[in-house]
């Protein structure tokens, strides 16, 4: 009887242990499935709302401009005859130019700052700077927009905007401090902390003996960084840049406060004046034009902006996976399968 009770007790404890191990695994799988369902539902909902615009506009959605005028026409369209034909080339151009310039500058400043923190600063200074950078990365975007209105826009007005310049370009757009340049500066300061933070983590992950070997061969600090540190840390650095790109493209509040709010396509043949062009990125368009929501055409147009942002975000995610795989493969870490 005692042996039988012991066996039952052992089996019961084993069963309880097995259930205890499987419960977290089951919960994680359930959360993963729930997240996937939510993401799929979000994509389907947004694209269903945007489908009338995709259907009516066709390829012209990507190559035609005039979104500001079209939104006004859609707002005043008869309820029984909603307007769904839009051209968002100006919005796409504003999104890509603002993001590309900001991320390019942020990448240089961010990687340089990370190298300075990890390779030049002493431990106490590096710790303080890292904490400060992480704090800056958590600041709400509306604060950056407010700082942009108070400091960046007045500086642009004083440094570049003149009465003669305003008169010369009055037929095309009104030149003020709210422009592509203002949006670029604000977004750059927003995404630099992200690049620095992830680059610092990537550089710290480089084995110390790799760096010591470089110094033992008489390599200078610059050569150690260029030949050893950056190649070893490039996967994390690129991940930080891609994450910063996603934030730059999806940022709405701060950009809408300083960009100018007009879907004008910057003409870089104008030189410095092209940076003073008022722009309207996709994310800012959703904020700026949300007051006109109500008519079916306006609602569908703003959902189309959201759909394009989702598409760009998905492409960035896929690109990050491909780049990460190729980097691991180049370093011999990718699986053969």
N, C-alpha and C positions, 0 to 999 in steps of 0.2 A: 504493500500500500504506500509505503514511504517513497519507494523508487518511482511508483506511478505518479505520485503527487509532484515529485521533483521533476519528472519528465514534463508533466503538464505545465509546471511553473516555468521551466526553461523555455518551452515552446511559447508560452504566453509572453514572456519577456522578449523573446526574439521577434515575435509578431509585433509587439508594441514598438520595439526599436526600428523594425522595418517600416512601420507606418509613420513613425517619427521622422525617418529619413526621406520617405516619399512625399510627405506633406509639403515641405518647402519646394521640392521639385515640381509637384503638381501646381502649386500656387504660382510659381514662376512661369510655367507653361500657360496657365490661364491668363496671367497678366500679359504675356506676349501675344496670345491670340486676341485678347481684348484690344490691345494697342493696334494690332494689324487691322482689326475690324473698324476701329475708329478712324484710322488713316484712310482706309478704302472708302468709308462713308463720307469723309470730308472731301476727298477728291471727287467722288461721284456727285455729291451735292453741289459743289462749286461749279463743276463742268456742266451739270444739267442747267443751272441758272445762267451760265454763260453761253450755252449752245445756240440760242437765237442769234447772238452777235456773230459767233463763228460761222453759222450757216449763211447769214445775210451778207457778211463782209468778205468771206472767202480769204484768199491770199492778200487781198487789199488791206486787210487788218494789219499786216506786218510792214507794208510798203507805202501806205498813205498816211498823211498827217491831217491836221484840222480837228483834233479831239475837242478842243475848247468850244469851238463853234458847234460841233455836232452834239455835244452834251446840252447846249442851250436849245438846239432844235429838238432834241429828244424830250426835253423838259416841257416844251410848249406844244408837243405833238398831240393831236386828238387822242382821247383815251382808246377809241376803237381802232386807231391806226398808229401803233407804236413804231418808233424809228429804231432799227437795229443795225443800221450800216454805220460802222465806225472805222476810223484809221488811227492806229496807235503807234505809228512809226516815231512820232515825236516823243512819246512816253518811253518807248523802248530805247531810243537814242539817249534820252536824259538819264535813264537808269544805267545803261552801260557806260556812258562817259563818266558820270559821277562815281560809279563804283570802281571802274578801271583806274582812273587817276588816283582816287583815294587809296585803293589797295596797293598800287605801285609805290606810292610814297610811304604808306604804312609798312610795307614789307622791308623797305630799305631802313627806315627808322627803327622798326621793331626788331629786326635781326641784329642790327648794329647795337641797339640798346641791350639785347640779350647777351651778346658777346661781351659788352662792357661789364655787365653785372656778373657774369660767370667767370670771365678771364682776367679782368682788371681790378675790380673792386675787392676789398677785403671782406671777410665773412660777415661782419656786423653791418657794413654798408650794403652789401649784397642782400642780406636778409631784410633790411629796412626798405630798400628799393623794390624788392619782390613783393613785399606786403603792400606797398604803395601802389604798385601796378595792378595788383589784384583788386584793390579798393577802387581804382579808377575804372576797371572793367565792369564793376557792379553798379556804377552810377547810372540812374535812369536817364534815358535819352532826352527827355524833355528838358533836363538841366543843361545838356550840351546845346540844345536849341536856344534856350534862354541866353546862355553865354554868347552864342553866335549872334543873336539879335543885338545884344548890348555892346559887344566888342568887335566882332568880325565885320558885320555890315557897315558900321560907321568907319572902320579902317579902310574898307574897300571904297566907300564913297569919297573919303578924303584923298586916297592915294591914286585912284584911277578915273573916277567919274567927273567929267567936266561938262559945262553947259554946251560947248561946241560938239562934244562927242554925243551927247543926248540928242541934239538937233540933227546930227548927221545920220543917226540910225533910227530916228523917230518913225519913219515909214515902215520899219521892220519890227521893232520892239522898243519898249521903253527901258532905258538903262538905269538901273538903281543898284544899290548894294546887294539886293536879293538876286542871286545869280548862281550859275554853275560853280564859280570860284568859291562862293560862300558855302554852298553845299559840300563841295569837295573838302574844304578846310575842316568843317564841322565833322564830317564822316571820318576823315583821317584821324582826328583826335579820338573819335569813338572806337575805332578798330585797332589802333596801335597797341593799347594794353592787351588785347587778345593775342596779337602776334607775339608780343614780348613774353607774355606769360607761358604760352605753349612752347616757344623757342627756348626759354630758360629751362623748362622741364626736359626738353629734348637734348640740350647741350649738357645738362647735369647727368643725363643717362649715358653719356659717352664714357667708356671705361677710363679710369685715371691713368692706367699704365700705357694706354695708347698715346696720351699726351706726353707722358714722361719719356717714352721712346723717341718721340719727335724731338724733344729738347736734348736728349742724349746724343742725337745725331747732329746737333748744332743748328737746328732749324730755329728761325726767328719766330716770335709770337704770331706775326702775320701769316707766315707759312704754315705754322701749326694749325691755326684757325682755318686757313684755306684748304690745306691738304688733308687734315685729319678730322677736326671738329665738325666742320660743316658737312662733309660727305657722310660722316657717321650719324649726324643729327638731322639730315635733310628730310627724312620721313616725317618727323615731328614738326619741323619748320614748315613744310608744305601743308601739313594738316592745319596748322595755325593760320596760314595764309588763306586756305580754302574756307575755314570757319569764319575768318574775317570778311571774306568775299560774300558769304551768305548773309552775314549781318549787315554789310554795306548795302546789298541789294534789297533786303527786306526792311531796312530802317524807314520809318514813315514820319513819326512825330517831329524829330529834329530837322529832317530834310524839308518837310512841308513848311517849317517856320522860316527857312532862310533861302530856299531855292528859287523863289520868284513866282511859282504857281502857274506858268504858261508852258504849253507843250511845244516850244520852239526847238527846232533841230539846230544845234550849234554848228556853225560853219567855220572850221578851223583855218580856212584861207583868210579870215579876217584878222588873224594874229591874236593879240592879247584881248581884243574885243570879244572874241569867241568865248572867253572865260567869263565875260560879263553878261552873257546871254541868260535870260530867265528860263529855267527848265522845269519840267514836271515829271519826275520819275513815277513809275507805276505805283509804288507804295504811297507816295505823297498824293497821287491823284485820288486814291480811295478816301484819304482824309479830307482833301480840299473840296471834292465834289460830293461828299456824303450828305451835305445839306440839301442837295437837289434830289435826293432819293424819294421815290414815290411812284413816278411814272415807270412803266415796265421797261422802256428803253434805257433809262438811266440806271436802273437796278442791274439790268443785264450787262451794261457796259462796265460797271464797277466790279461785278463778279468776273468779267473777262480779265480785268486787271489782276484780280486775285488768282485766276487760273493761270495766267502767264507767269506770275511769281511762283506758283507751285511747280510749274514746268521747269523754270530756271533752277529752283531749289533741288528738284529731282535730278536734273542734269549735273549739278554740282556734286550731289551725293554719289552719283555713278562715277563721275570723273575722279573723285577722291579715292574711291575703291580701286579704280584702274591704276591710278598713279601709285597708290600704296602697294598694290600687288607688283607692279613693275619694279618699284624700288626694292622691295623685299627679294624679288627674283634676281635683280642685279647684284644684290649682296649675298645671294645664296640661301635666303631664309624661306623662300616660297616652296610650298609642297609640290611635289612632282605631279600630283593629281590635279 
